[in-house]
Amino acid sequence: MNTGNNKTSYETGQGGCIRCGTCCEKGGPALHRDDLAKVLEKRISPENLYTIRKGEMVYDNVKGGLVRTPVEIVKIKSAKGSKSCIYYDSDNRACSIYEIRPLECRIMACWDFAPSEAAYAVDRLNRESVFGTVDWLMELIRTHEEKCGYDRIEELSGKRLKNGPGSAEEIIETVRYDNEMRRVIQEKTGIKAEMMDLIFGRPLESTIPAQFGIKIMRNTPPPSES
């Protein structure tokens, strides 16, 4: 559910949801500690989640505008080829997991944003919340973050502007490392490709161009999604 401040005509419910679907069509919600059990029990499938990593550019619905997030955020994915939450049933204008919908969805009220704003950045889930008991996976996540963290990408981007093609190669190698780690983990562990965006965040080859204005040319095929 989106928690933006833009009050529009869909608020005509004046205290009751009219099931217009506007909030669901703006993307999946971020998850909070209140939602953790549902994830660990796979009632909310981990395959339908992704991680926005620290330092990644995001739109802040409360402050308004793009910011670099100071913390990790675990969110529900959008449906493929759409901005709508993956759990939104557009034909029936309904949530397909309504009975176990996340905290942000339960408190969302387009006629009163105060509850959503109060909870917006409180007790958000991160990867340690989800995978903290899986030591080997957390070690891989930490290693990946050292090599592919956004602070490092920003540093390399600055070097590229100053020093030219030589520094650009470091960025390319970082993208290759990101892709290769995803491929190897799938191959060695059998973890599905759909889980990679939760484990390692969104691929750098898709986020670097948007955040840093650096065009990434692919010379190797993407990791298998089988």
C-alpha positions in Angstrom: 0.0 0.0 0.0 1.3 3.5 -0.8 1.4 5.9 2.1 1.8 9.1 0.1 0.2 12.4 1.0 -1.5 13.0 -2.3 -5.2 13.2 -1.4 -7.4 12.6 -4.4 -11.0 11.9 -5.3 -10.7 8.3 -4.3 -11.0 9.4 -0.7 -14.8 9.9 -1.1 -15.2 6.9 1.2 -14.7 9.4 4.0 -13.9 6.7 6.6 -14.4 3.6 4.6 -12.6 1.8 1.9 -14.4 1.8 -1.4 -12.1 -0.8 -3.0 -10.9 1.4 -5.8 -7.5 -0.3 -5.7 -5.5 2.9 -5.9 -3.2 2.0 -3.0 -2.6 -1.6 -4.3 -1.8 -0.3 -7.8 1.1 1.8 -6.5 3.2 -1.2 -5.5 3.6 -3.6 -2.7 4.1 -2.5 1.0 7.3 -2.5 3.0 7.2 -5.2 5.7 7.6 -4.6 9.5 8.4 -6.8 12.5 4.7 -7.4 12.9 4.8 -9.3 9.5 7.9 -11.4 10.3 6.0 -14.6 11.4 4.0 -14.6 8.1 7.3 -14.5 6.1 9.1 -17.2 8.2 6.0 -19.4 8.0 5.9 -18.7 4.2 2.3 -17.5 4.4 3.8 -14.5 2.6 6.1 -16.2 0.2 9.8 -15.0 0.4 9.8 -15.5 -3.4 7.5 -12.5 -3.6 9.7 -10.2 -1.7 12.7 -8.1 -2.5 15.3 -6.0 -0.6 16.0 -2.4 -1.1 19.5 -2.1 0.2 21.1 0.6 2.3 22.1 3.5 0.1 19.7 2.6 -2.7 17.6 5.4 -4.2 13.9 5.2 -3.3 10.9 7.4 -3.3 10.0 8.4 0.3 6.2 8.5 0.5 6.1 10.6 3.6 8.8 13.1 2.9 8.1 13.2 -0.8 10.9 12.8 -3.4 13.8 10.5 -4.0 16.2 9.8 -1.1 19.0 7.3 -0.5 17.6 5.0 2.1 19.6 4.9 5.3 18.4 1.3 6.2 17.4 -1.8 4.4 13.8 -2.3 3.4 12.1 -5.6 2.6 9.1 -5.1 0.3 6.5 -7.2 -1.5 7.2 -7.3 -5.3 5.0 -5.7 -7.9 3.4 -8.0 -10.5 5.5 -8.7 -13.6 5.1 -5.9 -16.0 3.0 -3.8 -13.7 3.3 -1.5 -10.7 0.5 -3.2 -8.8 1.3 -5.3 -5.8 1.8 -9.0 -6.7 -1.0 -10.0 -4.4 -3.5 -7.6 -5.9 -6.4 -9.2 -7.8 -7.2 -6.5 -10.3 -10.2 -8.3 -11.8 -12.0 -8.4 -8.5 -10.3 -5.3 -7.0 -9.3 -7.4 -4.0 -6.2 -8.5 -2.0 -5.5 -12.2 -2.6 -4.0 -12.5 0.9 -6.4 -10.1 2.7 -6.7 -12.2 5.9 -2.9 -12.1 6.4 -2.2 -8.7 4.7 0.8 -6.9 6.0 0.8 -4.2 8.7 1.0 -1.3 6.2 -2.0 -2.6 4.4 -4.0 -3.1 7.6 -3.5 0.5 8.8 -3.7 2.2 5.4 -6.6 4.6 5.2 -6.6 7.0 2.2 -8.9 9.4 4.2 -6.5 9.5 7.2 -2.7 9.1 6.6 -1.7 9.6 10.2 -1.5 5.9 11.2 0.5 5.0 8.1 2.9 7.9 8.6 3.4 7.0 12.3 4.4 3.4 11.4 6.1 4.2 8.1 9.8 3.8 9.2 9.2 1.9 12.5 10.5 -1.7 13.0 11.0 -2.4 9.3 12.2 -5.9 8.3 15.6 -6.4 6.9 17.5 -9.5 5.7 18.9 -10.2 9.1 15.4 -10.4 10.4 14.5 -13.0 7.8 17.8 -15.0 7.4 19.5 -14.2 10.7 19.5 -17.9 11.8 21.0 -19.1 8.5 24.7 -18.4 9.2 26.1 -19.4 5.8 23.6 -17.3 4.0 24.2 -14.2 6.2 27.9 -14.6 5.5 27.3 -14.6 1.8 25.0 -11.5 2.2 27.7 -9.7 4.1 30.4 -10.6 1.5 28.2 -9.4 -1.3 27.5 -6.2 0.6 31.2 -5.5 1.0 31.8 -6.0 -2.7 28.6 -4.5 -4.1 27.3 -2.0 -1.5 25.9 1.3 -2.7 28.5 3.3 -0.8 31.2 1.5 -2.8 29.3 2.0 -6.1 29.0 5.7 -5.3 32.7 5.9 -4.6 33.5 4.1 -7.9 31.1 6.3 -9.8 32.9 9.4 -8.5 36.3 7.9 -9.5 34.9 7.2 -12.9 34.0 10.8 -13.4 37.5 11.9 -12.4 39.7 9.2 -13.8 37.8 7.9 -16.9 37.7 4.3 -18.4 40.0 2.7 -15.9 37.7 3.3 -13.0 34.7 2.3 -15.1 36.1 -1.2 -15.4 35.9 -1.5 -11.6 32.2 -0.9 -11.8 31.8 -3.4 -14.6 33.7 -6.0 -12.5 31.4 -5.3 -9.6 28.3 -5.9 -11.7 29.9 -9.1 -13.0 30.5 -10.2 -9.4 26.9 -9.5 -8.5 25.6 -11.5 -11.4 28.0 -14.4 -10.8 27.2 -14.7 -7.1 23.5 -14.9 -8.0 24.2 -17.6 -10.6 26.5 -19.7 -8.3 24.1 -19.6 -5.4 21.3 -20.9 -7.6 23.5 -23.6 -9.0 25.1 -24.8 -5.8 22.1 -24.5 -3.4 19.0 -24.9 -5.6 17.6 -21.7 -4.3 15.1 -20.3 -6.9 16.0 -17.3 -9.0 12.9 -15.5 -7.6 14.7 -15.5 -4.2 17.8 -13.6 -5.4 16.2 -10.1 -5.2 15.4 -10.8 -1.5 18.8 -12.3 -0.7 21.0 -9.8 -2.6 18.7 -7.0 -3.5 17.9 -6.0 -7.1 20.6 -6.6 -9.7 23.2 -3.9 -10.0 22.9 -3.9 -13.8 19.3 -2.6 -13.3 19.9 -0.2 -10.4 23.2 1.4 -11.4 21.9 3.0 -14.6 18.9 4.5 -12.8 20.7 5.7 -9.7 24.1 6.7 -11.2 23.4 7.3 -14.8 25.9 4.7 -15.9 25.0 2.5 -18.9 25.7 -1.2 -18.4 26.3 -3.3 -21.4 25.7 -7.1 -20.9 28.2 -9.4 -22.6 27.1 -12.6 -20.8 23.6 -14.1 -20.5 21.6 -13.4 -17.3 21.4 -16.0 -14.5 19.0 -18.8 -15.2 15.5 -18.4 -13.8 14.7 -22.1 -13.9 
